[in-house]
């Protein structure tokens, strides 16, 4: 699916703003386009928020050196957030009119295989950066 001019402009702005390299740039573009075409800004913002939660919990889990009760609690919250994000990704996949996009999202984020979690973490990294950009824009009154 070709990326719309609006989405391309949003990604270029993000590149200029953040200095971060998106790990899943094509998938972020697909989510933005699907959200735009289907008037799903609220669902996109939910995925941005949930992605930020997943990324933050992942970062916390990596810092813990010896598992204890707090680790178990974080792990449960992480699993809950991942499932919520997967539900949102399924929603976007179902909205997509492109069968290739649907299949890629199902294989990349929704299937049960070894790389799925890494893909979700990478996408969450990108969504977290979008959340940071949104928060900075709100603080500056944009």
C-alpha positions in Angstrom: 0.0 0.0 0.0 1.5 3.4 -1.0 2.0 5.8 1.9 -0.2 8.9 1.7 1.3 12.3 1.5 -0.1 13.2 4.9 1.5 10.2 6.5 4.8 10.8 4.7 4.8 14.4 6.1 4.1 13.1 9.6 7.0 10.7 9.4 9.3 13.4 8.1 8.3 15.7 10.9 8.9 12.9 13.4 12.4 12.3 11.9 13.3 15.9 12.2 11.8 16.3 15.6 13.1 13.2 17.4 16.5 12.2 16.0 15.4 8.6 16.6 15.3 6.0 13.9 11.9 4.2 13.8 12.4 0.5 14.0 9.0 -0.3 12.3 8.6 2.8 10.1 6.5 1.0 7.4 4.1 -0.4 10.0 3.8 3.0 11.7 2.9 4.4 8.3 0.3 1.7 7.8 -1.3 2.4 11.2 -1.4 6.1 10.5 -2.9 5.6 7.0 -5.5 3.1 8.3 -6.4 5.4 11.2 -6.7 8.4 8.8 -8.8 6.6 6.2 -11.2 5.1 8.8 -11.3 8.0 11.2 -9.7 6.0 13.9 -7.6 8.7 15.6 -8.8 7.6 19.1 -7.7 4.0 18.4 -4.3 5.2 17.0 -3.8 7.3 20.2 -4.7 4.3 22.3 -2.1 2.3 20.5 0.4 5.1 21.0 -0.4 5.2 24.8 -0.3 1.4 25.1 2.9 1.2 23.1 4.5 3.7 25.6 3.3 1.5 28.5 4.7 -1.7 26.8 8.1 0.1 26.2 8.4 1.4 29.7 7.5 -1.9 31.3 10.0 -3.7 29.0 12.7 -1.2 30.0 11.9 -1.8 33.7 12.0 -5.6 33.3 15.4 -5.4 31.7 16.8 -3.5 34.7 15.8 -6.1 37.3 18.7 -8.4 38.0 17.0 -10.9 40.4 13.4 -11.8 39.9 11.1 -11.2 42.9 7.5 -10.2 43.6 8.0 -6.8 41.9 9.3 -8.6 38.8 6.3 -10.9 38.7 4.0 -7.9 39.0 5.8 -6.0 36.2 5.8 -9.1 34.1 2.0 -9.5 34.5 1.4 -5.8 33.7 3.7 -6.2 30.7 1.7 -9.2 29.4 -1.5 -7.3 29.9 -0.3 -4.3 28.0 1.1 -6.5 25.2 -2.3 -8.2 24.9 -4.0 -4.8 24.8 -1.6 -3.6 22.0 -2.2 -6.8 20.1 -5.9 -6.3 20.3 -5.5 -2.8 18.8 -3.2 -4.1 16.1 -5.8 -6.7 15.3 -8.4 -3.9 15.1 -6.2 -2.1 12.5 -5.5 -5.2 10.6 -9.2 -5.9 10.3 -9.8 -2.3 9.1 -7.1 -2.6 6.4 -8.4 -3.1 2.9 -5.1 -4.4 1.8 -4.8 -8.2 2.3 -1.0 -8.0 2.3 -1.1 -5.6 5.2 -3.5 -7.8 7.1 -1.3 -10.9 6.5 1.9 -9.0 7.5 0.3 -7.7 10.8 -1.0 -11.1 11.6 2.3 -12.8 11.0 4.4 -10.1 12.5 2.5 -9.1 15.7 -0.4 -11.6 16.2 1.0 -15.0 15.4 2.6 -17.1 18.1 6.3 -17.5 17.2 9.6 -16.5 18.6 10.0 -13.2 16.8 6.5 -11.8 17.6 7.5 -10.4 21.0 10.6 -8.7 19.6 8.5 -7.2 16.9 5.9 -5.9 19.4 8.8 -4.4 21.5 10.2 -2.7 18.4 6.8 -1.3 17.4 6.3 -0.2 21.0 9.6 1.7 20.9 8.3 3.7 17.9 4.9 4.3 19.5 6.6 5.4 22.7 8.6 8.0 20.6 5.3 9.2 19.1 3.9 9.6 22.6 7.0 11.6 23.7 6.5 13.9 20.7 2.8 14.4 21.6 3.7 15.2 25.2 6.3 17.7 24.2 3.9 19.4 21.7 1.3 19.6 24.5 3.8 21.1 26.9 4.8 23.7 24.3 1.1 24.5 23.6 1.1 23.3 20.0 
